[in-house]
Amino acid sequence: MKKWTLGISIVLATGLLIGCGTQAEGNNDSDTSATTKIAQETGVGVSAEITTLDTTQATDRNTFTVIEQIFEGLYRFNAEDELELALAAEPAIISEDGLTYTFKLREDAKWSNGTPVTANDFVYAWGKMVNPESLSPNAYLFENIKNGTEVVKGEKELSEFGVSAVSDYELKVELEVPRPNFLSLLAIGWFFPQNEEFVESQGDNYAQDTDSILYNGPFTLVDWKDGATSWAYEKNESYYDKDEVALDRVNVAVVKEVSTGLNLYETGEIDIVTLTGDYAKQFENDENLIRKQELALQYLTYNAAENSPLNNEHLRKAIALSIDRKELTENVLEDGSEPLGGLIPRKLLTNPETNEDFRTDNGSFNDYDSEKAKAEWALAQEELGDTLELELLTNDDATSKKVGTYIQSEVQEHLPGVTVTIRSVPSNIAKTERTSGNYDFSIAGWIAGDLDPTGFFVLLETDSPYNYGSYQNDEYQALINESKTTYANDSTVRYANFLEAEKILMDTAAFQPLYQRTTNYLQRPIVEGLESHLLGSDFTFRNATITE
C-alpha cells in the first residue's frame, strides 16, 4: 500500500482577526475594583463560502448551517435531535388518514423589520419551491404535498398546490399519501418561510447581501455579500425568544487550509475549527476533539451525456475499480471516514423485517480490483481509442484537492493511456459547473435532508437537478416512482425496491461512491451548548454560551 501523508506545518494567518470568547473589563471607577464580564462572542472557521441565502435554492450543508442561524421554521431539532416547536405554537393537528396537517403559528414571531411572521409566509415560500419558473433544485421534497408533482411539471396551477393559509396564524397542508417523517422535514431550511412583500420588492437582488434579507431566526447576518469569505451573526433583537439566546456575536471565516484554521484556534482567535487528514489523526486523543459520523456520501459523478467519453459504461467501471476506497480513507483522509460501497450510507435505513442495516444487506459494489479495471478499460478502448484525457473537477478546499490528487494517481496508474487533469474551484463554482454539465467527472457530496432514502436516490433520477451526469435508466426510475407512490406506505416492498434500485446503479456504474464522511472539530471548552445535528446544519448556535 502506498502511504499518503501531509506534513503538518502551522502557517500564520494574515489579515484575519476574529474575536472570540474572552473576558472583557468593565468600568473601573477610582474607588471600586474592576469588574469583569464574559464577552458572549465566539469565532468559527468553515471550509467554504455561502452559495446562496435564498432558502428555495440552497443545496449544501455549509449554506444550511448559515440558514439555520438566521431563519426558523415550524419546528427545530434539539440537542438530542428530537423535534421541538419553533414557529408552531402547538403540536400539529394530523387527520386520522395522515393526509392533512394543521399548524397554529406563534403570534409573537416577527421578521427583523418588525412585521409579523404569518401563514402566508409559508404559502409563499413553499409555492416558490414548486413554481416551475423558480427552477428550485429541491422541489422534489414538496411533490408529496397535494398536486405538488403536477405543479412542478406545469400541469396544474400554483393555486391548486395543497398549502393554504386558513388565517394569518393557521396553516393547512394536504399530502398525496401519508408521510410519517413529514414533520422532520419542516425543521430543515427548505421549509422555512419568506416574507412575500419584502422578497418581491428586492427582485433579483434578494439575498445578495445582508441588507437584502429579512431574518426571523435567533441571529441576523452582518458583514456579508455574495462571494464573501467572512461574515458574522449577531443576536436578532426581533426574535421572539431573544432572551434565551446568550451569544451576541459569532464571527465566521472561510478557512480552506486546515493549518491556517488550527493556527487561529491555537492563538485564541477562533473557538471552533474543523480538522481533516493528518490533523484529525494528530488530535484524535485530544479531549476537545468532537468526532461524528454523518449520514453523508462523497462520490464521483460521471458526465454520461452522449458527447462525453464517460457515456461509455466500461470506462465508468474502469475508473470505479481502480480506486481503493480503504486506502483512501485510511491513508489519505485519516479522519475516521469509512469506505462506502453503495449509495445509501450506514445507519440511514434498516430492513423492516430483520432490522439489519441496508448497507449490510446489499453489500459493497465495485470494490478495488486492478485487473478488472484494466479489463474494463480495454473494452472501453474499443470505442474511445488507446489514449484519453479527462478532467476531474473538485472543490478548492484542502480535503477535496487531496482526494482529487489520489484519484488522479490511481486512475493514471491502473488505466494506462488515461491522463487526468485536476481543476479545483470554489464550491459555488463547482456546483455551477456540474449543473451545467461542464465537466468529465467530479467529486461531489450529499447529506441526508431527512431519513427517507429517496433523498439519496434522487441523485440519479432522470429529471433530478442533482443528476449532473444525465444518467438515465427506466427500470431504476420505475422502482423509485413506485416507492414514492404505490408503495409509499408498504415498508417491505419499498425496501426491496431500494435494494434493487441501488444494484442497478452500481451494475451500470452510474456513479462511484467513495466514503461516508466523518466530521472532526476542535471546540474550546468555554463554548457550551453548541449543538451539532444529524440532519440540516453543522452547528446551531441558538443555545450556545461562553463560559469562563
N, C-alpha and C positions, 0 to 999 in steps of 0.2 A: 504494500500500500504506500502511496505517496503521502507524505506528511506536509500539510499546508499550514504555515504559521504566519502570524502577523506580529512583527516586532512592536513592542509596546513603548511608545515614546509620547510623553506628555508635552504638547506644544502650547505655548502661551497664546491665549486668545486676545486679539487686539480689537479695540473699538466696540466691545460688548460688555457693558456693565449692567448687571441685573441685581436689583435689591432683593434680599430675602429676609427670612425671619430672624431679626436681631433685636436686641434691646435698644430702645431709644430713650435719651434723657428727657425728663420733664423739666418744667420751670424750676430754677434754683433761686429761691429768694435768699436774701442775705442772712436771715436768721433761721432758716429751715434747711433740713437736709434734702438733698436731691432725691426726687422720686423717679422710679423707672417704670416704664410701661412696655410691654412686649408688642412690638410692631406686628400687626396682622397682615404681613406681606411675605410672599414667597416667590420663588422662581423655578421654572421648569424648562428643560431642554427637550425639544421634539425633533423628529427626523425629517419632516417635510413641511412645505408651505401649505396654506389653505387653498383648496382647489375652487371652492365656491361656497357662499353662505346663503344661497337660495336653497332652502330645505327640499324643494322639489327636484333639485338637480344633484345633490350631494351623493357621493358614492364611496368615499374612502374613510377609513376609521379615524385618521388624524383629523379630518374635517368634522366628522361626527363628534369627536371629543370637544371641539370648539362649540358646535351647535348645541350640545347638551349642557354647556355652561350658560349660554345666553338666551336660550329658548326653553320652553317647557310645554309638555303635552298633558293629556288627561291623566296619565299615570307616569310613575318613575320607578326605578329599581332602588331598593335599599341596600345596605352593606352586605346583606345575605343573599342578594339577587332575587329577593321577593318583591312582588309588585306592591306599591303603596299609592294612595291617592295623591294627585298633584292638582291639576286644574279641575278635576272631577271633585265635586263637593261630597259625594257619597258613592258607594259601590254601584256599578252599572246594574240596571234592571234588565234581565235577559228573559226573553219569552221562552215558553216551555219547549218550543221546537228548535230553540237555539239560533233562530234566524234574525231576531230583532233585538238590538241593544239600545237602551235609552240612558243618556247621561245627563245628570244635573251638574251644571257648572258652578264654580265658586263665583260669587258676585263681587268679591273684593279684588279680583285679579285685574291688573291693568298693564297696558303697554307702557313703554318708557316715556311716551309723550302724554301720559295721563288718561288716555281713552280706555274704556273697559275692554277686556277680552270676552268676546261673545261667541255664541254657537256659530254665527255666520263666518267667523274667522276660520273655523274648521271646514265648513262647507266650501269656502273659497279656496283654501289651500289644498284640500283633497280633490276638489274639482280641477285645479291646475295640474295635479298629478296625472289625471286620466284624460285631460284635454289633448287630442291629437296634435294640436298646434304647439303644445309645450315640449313635446318630444322628451318627456321625462324618462330616464333610464330605469326608474323604479316603479313605473306604472303597473307592472305585473303584480305587485303586492296588493293592489287595490281591485284586482279583477274578480275577487271573490265577493266584493260588495255588489249588490243588485245592479245588473246592467253594466257593470264595470268593463267587462270584455268588449261588449258592443260599443260602448262609448269610446274606448281606446281605439277601436278599429274604425270609428266614424260611422258606425251603422245605426247609432241612436244618439239623440241629443243629450247634452250635458244635464239638461233639466230632468232627465229620466234616471240619472245616477242615484243610487239608493242612500244618499246622505242628505238630511234636511234639518233646518232649524225650526223646531216646534215653537220656540220663543227665543228671546235673547239669551236665555241661560238653560235651554234644554235642547239637546242634540239627539237625533234619532238616526240609527244606522241599520240598514237592512242587508242581510247577506244572501248569497245564492244558495249556499249549503252551509251547515254548521261548521265552525272552525274553532276547536277547543282552545287554541293558543291565541285567539284574536286579541285578547286584552294585552298580552305581552308585546304585540306589535306596536301598541299605542304608546309605549314608553320609548320608542326609537324615533329619531329626528324626522323620518319621512312623514310621520303622522302628526307633526306639530302644526299649530295654526299660523296663519299670516293675516295681517290687517289689510283688508282689501283696499280701502281708500288710500292708505299710505303707499302700498306697493304699486298701485296703478298710477299714483302721482309721480313716482320715481321712474316709471318706464324702464328703459334698458339700463338705467343707472342703478336700479335696485340691487342692493347687497354688494356694491363695488367698493365701498369704503365704510368706515364706522358711522358716518353721518347719513348714509342711505339705507339704514336698517333700523327697525324698531325692535326692542327687546322685551321679552316677558319672563325671562328666567332670572336666576339669582344674581347674575352678573351682566354688565354691559361690556361691549368690546371697545377698546380705545387704542389709538396709535396704530391702526391698520388700514391699508388699502390693498387692492388686488395686487398680488405678487410680492407683498412684503415678507421679510424674513424675521420679523419680530412683531409682537403685539402684546396687549395686556388685557386682563379682565379687572373690572372694578365693580364693587358692590352696587347692585341696582337699587336705587332708593325708591323705585316704584314697585318693587317686588312685594307681593302680599305678605311674604314670610321673611322679610329682610332682617328682623330681629334675631332669627335663628341662623343667619349667615355671619360667621365670625370674620372671615377674611375680607380685608379692604381692597387688596390688590394681589393679582397673580401676574408676574411677568413671564412671558414666553419668548423663547428664542429658537429659531431653526438651527440645529447643530448637526451637521451631516457627518462630521468626523467625531467618532467616539472619544478620541484623545482630547479634543477641544472641550467637549462636554464634561469629561471627567476632570479636566483642569479647572473648569468653572465650579464644579462641585467641591473639589478639594480646597479651593480658595474661598469657599463660602459664598459664591455669587449666585448659585442656584442650589436648591434643596432636593431636587429630583432629577435623575439622569438615567437614560436608558443605556444599557450595556449590550454589546454583541461580541461574538467571537472570543478571542483570547481574553478580552476584558471581562466577559461574563464568567469565563473559567477562572480567571485570576481572583475574582471576588466571590466565588461560589460558596465560600465558607464565612463570608462577612455577615455579621448579624443584621446589617442594614439592607442586605440584598433581598429583594422580593422576586420570586420566580413563579410564573404561572403558564400553564399550557392553554393555548387559545383554541377555540373552535374555528381555526383559520387554516387556509390552504395556500401554499406558494406553489406555482405551477408554470409550465411553459405553455403558452398559447401559440399555435401554429396558424399562419395565414394560409388557409386552404382554398382561397379563391382560385378560380380556374386558371388565371395567368400566373399563379405562384408555383414555384417548384415544390412547395410543401402541400400542394394539392395531391402530390404523389404519396399514397399511403405507406409504401415501402420506405420512403425517406423519413417520414414521421416515425415509423417504428425503429428505424436505424438509429435516429437521434435518441429516442427514448431508451433503447437498450444499451447505449454507450455511456449512460450516466449512472454512476454508482451512488445511490442515494445514501447508503450507510456511510460511505467515505465523506460525502458532502456534509452530513450532519455531525459526524464525529470529529473530522479532521479539518473541516473548513469553517463551519459555523461555530461549533464547540460551545453552544449556548443552551443546550438542553432540548433543542428542537429534535423531532423524531422523523425518520423516513416515513413517507406516506405512499402507499401503493394503490390508491384509488381516489375517487372524487370526494367521498364522504369521510370526514375526519372522525377520529375516535371520540366516543362519548357524546355523539350527536344523536344517534339512533340505535335502538335495540330491537331485537326480534320479539314481536308481541307474544310469541308462544314459548320461547325458551329464555328470553331476557339476555341472549348473547349479543355482544356488540356487533353492529353491522360490519365493521372492518374485519372482525374475526370470521364472520360468516362468509364474506365474499372474498377474503384473501387479498393477496398483493399481486398486482399486474405489471407486466413489462419491466421486470427486475433486470438489473445489470447483467449482461451476457455479451462479452466482446465478440465471440464467434457468431452468434445470432445477429448481432449488429452489423458485422461485415457482410453476412449473407443477405440481409435486407438491403444494404447499400448496393450490393452487386445487382440486385433486382431493380433497384431504383435507377442505376446507371444505364439500364437498357432504354429508358425513356429520356433521362436527363443528361447523359454523357458521362465521361470519365471524371471531369472536374466540375466543381460547383462553388460559387461564392455566396455566402449567406450573411445577413446582418442580424445580430442579436441586439434587441432593444431592451435597455434596462433603465430603472430609476438611477439617479446620481448619488444616492446615499451609499455609505460605506459597505453595508451588507449586500445590497443589490449588485454593486460593482464587483465585490469579491466572489459572489455566487456566479456572476456572469463570466468572470475570468476562469473559474473552474469548469464551467460548461464548455466554454471555448476550447480549453485544453483537452477535455475528454472527447469531444466530437472530432477535433482535428487528429487526435491520436488514434482513435478507433475507426475512423472513416477516411482512409487515405484518398486524397483528392478534394476533400471539402475544406474550404477556408472560411473561418468565421471572423467577422469584424464586429466589434462591440461599439454600440452607440449609447452613451449614458446621458440622460437629460433629466431635468426636474420632473417630479411625479406628475404635475398637471399637464406637462407637455407630452410625457409618455402616454398618459391616458388619451389625450387627443390624437396622438399618432396611431394608437391601437384602434381607436374608434373609427378613424378614417381609413384603416387598412394599410397604412403606410409603414409596413414592417414585414420581415420574413418570419422571425419567431421572437418571442418576447417573454421575459419573466413578469408574471402578474401575481396578484394576491387577491384573496377573497376571504371574508369573515362572515360568520353567521349573523343574519339580521334578526332571525328568530330560530326556534328549534325545529322548524319544519324542513325536511331535507330538500323539498322542491326549491328552496332558496339557494341550493348549490347546483341542482340540475339545470337551473335557469341559465347557467353559464354556457351551455351548449344547445339551447333550444333554438329552433330555426329563426324565429323573428326577434330573439332577445337582443337588446342593445349591448349586452355583455358577451355575445357570441362574436368576438372581434374577428375570428378567423373564418367566418362564414361557413362553419361546419353544418352539414345537413344530413339527417338520417330519418326517414319517415317512420321506421319501426320504433326508434328511440322516442320520437316526438309523440307517437300514439300512446306509448306506455306512460309518459309524463302527463299527457292530457287526461288519460283515464284516472290517474292518481289524483288529479285536481278536481275531477267532476264525478264521474260514475262511481268511483270507489273512494271518494273523499273521506268517508267515514267507515270504511272497511280496512282496518289496520293490517289485517293478514294479507289481503290482496295487494294493498299498497306496498307493503314490504317486499312481496315477491316481485312486483313491478320495478321497484327500485334496484333490487339485486340484478335483474335482467338488464335494466337500462344502463347501469354502470358497466356491466360486461360488454355491452355493445360499444360504449365509448372507448373502453380500453382495447377491445379487439380491433377496432379501427384506428387506434392511436389518435383519437380526436384531440387529445391534449396530453401532456405528461405531468402528472403530479410529482412534486419534488419533496416537500416536507410539511409537517404540521408545526406551525410556529409556536415557539415558546418565548415569552417576553421576560426580560430581566431588567430590573431597575434598582438603583440605589435610592433610598428615601431616608433623609435625615430624620432622626428620632423626634426632633422638635415639631415635625409635621404630624399631627394626629387627626384621625377621622377622614383621611383621604380614602375615597372608595374606588375600587377597580372592579368593573363589572364583566360578567361573562359575555353579555351582548351590548352592542352600542359603542360606548366610548372607552378610551383607555383609562381616563381618570374622571372623577366627578369631585369638584371642589366645594360643593354646596355645604357639606358638613365638616369640612376641614378647619383646623385651627392651629395656630402656632403657640407652642408652649415653651417653657424655659428649658 
